[in-house]
Amino acid sequence: MYLLDNKVGLVTGGGVGIGRAICEAFAREGAKVIVADFNAETGQETVDIIKEAGGEAHFVCADVSNEEQVKAMIDAAITIFGRLDIACNSAAVSRGSGPIHEFERSVFDDTLEMCLTNTWLCLKHEVGAMLDSGKGGSIVNISSNSSLRGQPYNTAYAAAKSGVNVLTKSSAVEYGKKGIRINAVSPGVIRTPGIEKYFKEQPKLADALERSAAMSRIGEPSEVAEAVVFLCSDKASFITGQLLSVDGGAAVK
């Protein structure tokens, strides 16, 4: 018996890193998976990995900051697999960093668009599909520990992810009585391709980031994925509106 048996799942940003790990975990636990990403090559790679492992998945190319493409993505899930039971909104792109007084308005706006507005758009249409099915569902938004204490020189991203936290809590209250649970997972430093790139450029950074966690190590994408699977499963049937940090204790250190 698998945790997500007979469920239809959707993961945005499923082509790489944490998103890919969530897609793989969904499939391993028995879900049929819609892998959504704006990069067709990496998104299809995730589908191929799932199929090679014996799972069922389908790729949908979508820029989730575009509402028409979000709607088409949800329509594709329903057309291909018949409904939508679980979803994880993982897609996010930070457009830049730097001191506030030098930050470009366009970069700030783009970061909000790609980290907060896109999550709201996905949530809007995912909830609509779950209401139409009459069977409820579970949605997990991916936040960030930068939303908990702020992050100097990365204020646009931190502000956007803080918005994701409140979006999660507000929507959980709206739809709890309708059988839709909505939670968020807040990763700390996770060994994604982007982080690995920084480590190569700044070798001392890895040691500093490891020390920032109570467990004195960097997390793996699969560890975030396990938390998402749990929140989407019936094991979390009385959990909604919560923010779960997967950070090795960095938030409490």
Steps between C-alpha positions, in 0.01 A plus 500: 500500500647831390429841651361652179337196339253587221554874536562742215774748580642816347840655571610835360871559451526124461794503262782541747610506864233490768219488244645194331549326833134564587387358165706186558368461855139545387544228237682267739207528742249401232382829349460577133700817447468806281850647477474871419793722410586773250809302398382220272832317503537466877128442549501210259811363670303482825219313323751256350656436842157424647403269214830313517426434868158359410291807579248696296562862401431756230680825422319832451700803392375804692617839620297516819522879520266500198138431598398358164784250519409411858141434394622289207725305739209415730278413203773266375512320835126443492501394134788256544429355845137596564535721810744672737545373856831643618729781387830658596584853388878490488582727204685818596765722345686774687595768251783664690651615827663809642449789744150648504612850404655365179230247414323545167120521512475262203707236681286533814179470295632200305597320820154551649348377173713185490488413871164621636256589222575171321421306818171687536408427138571130542310486827202673340464245222599196707232583757248549219573153363472342845170674568366380167591140585315521831766279659720763660876476488831616642731777380852579622673828419879519513613796709851574628674562830586845365136583578541429872770743607564702187804477278724802443567584135231254394201701619278452193519122529454506877197728468348281229541183704355673806199568280483130418476424873201728555342387172522145631341580834223716353403249233505216753230679697296567185492140383536287813125437522501392137747220553807670357808513721766761421841504665851625427848356533787737575837359390825615649822458303445209261754347266341604171688567174478873574659460842769272358590774253551747785715247685732469200529877476540551877638182663496650851127563469415132540669482840321812621162373387557162662576673829180703474288188562462334838574167329817649345431386148325598179170338411420287198208558259362158592462613862275786393308261277425265790339784695286594200389139453397479864296822485327384181420159642210389718751468787470881526119502481460746792780737400432819309627859499841398631855595407746213546869589496727236350829662589702287740401735781639817341189701590540430870877530531 
